Amino acid sequence: MREGYAVYPVVDAIGGTSVEAHSAGLQRVIQAGAKPTSWVALAVEFPARLGPPDTVREVIQIVLTDRLLKEQ
């Protein structure tokens, strides 16, 4: 953030030794100016900004359907 980047911490990926530790860590990054997001939002928004439309459709299909489970 000091270098001008927007920071979007993925809240479902922030670990902690307890629920309280997770919450405290998340609050610190929010207070510093980060904008929390979820892995689903990131998975859908990231390719929409950087990838071709076919990529976006593929990501949405994986994230929002059970395709991922069928391929395992």
N, C-alpha and C positions, 0 to 999 in steps of 0.2 A: 504494500500500500504506500510505503514511503517513496517508491519509485514510480507511482502513478497507476499501478495496476488495480483493477477492481478485484476484490477477493470474495469468492463465494464458497465458504466451507461447506462441505457435504456433511450435514449433521448426522446422518446414519453411519458415517465412516469415522467419526470422532470417538475414540475410545476413552475409557476411564476405568479406574479401579472400583468405581461405584457410580450410581446414578448421580449422586451429588458432585463427584469429580467431573463427570461428563458435563453436567449443567454449568459448573464453575468455569470449565475450559471454554465452553461455547459462549458464555457471557463475556469472557475476556476478549474473544475475537470480535464479538458484536460491538462491545464498547470501543474497540479500536477502529471500528468503521466497516467491518466485513458484513456481508449480506448472506445469511444462511440460506441453504437450499437443500433439497433432498436428492438422492441418487436418481430417482425417476425424473425429476425436473431437469437435472443435469444431462441425463441420457437423451432426453427429448430435445432440449434446447441446444446442446453443443453441436450436433450435426446439422441442425437447422441453420446455424450461423456459418458453418464452415464447409458443409458437404453438399453434394448434389441431392436433388429430391428423392432419388431412389434410396440413398443411404438413410434419409429421414424415415421413409416408409419402413425400411428394414428394422431400424432401431425401435420405432413405435411398435412394430409387430412383436419384437422380442420382449420389450418392457411391459406392454399392456396386454399381452396374451400369454397363453401357456406354451408357446412355441419353444421357449428355452427348456422347459421340462420335458417336452417330447423328444428333443434332440439329445438328451443325456442318456 
